[in-house]
């Protein structure tokens, strides 16, 4: 972690943000006291992509999903495993 004063930060701001982007943490001090911190941003989580499993995953027909559960399965909800 590198500490720089405000004047140096203003003078070399472009270099400092490049260093932060590369993974370095930079503390900006004002009057000799830590005032702010430049840190790299976390990599964004990728957005979901609809259709990635198309043709790979087969779901049952909606009618089958909406059928009532058999009595044995319903009873299992009332009597969970130990």
Number of C-alpha atoms within 10 A of each C-alpha: 9 11 17 17 16 18 12 13 18 12 10 12 13 11 11 21 18 12 16 17 15 12 14 16 18 20 20 21 18 13 8 11 11 13 12 13 15 18 18 16 10 8 6 6 6 6 6 7 7 7 8 9 9 8 7 8 8 8 8 8 8 8 7 9 10 8 8 9 10 8 8 8 11 11 11 10 9 8 9 7 6 3
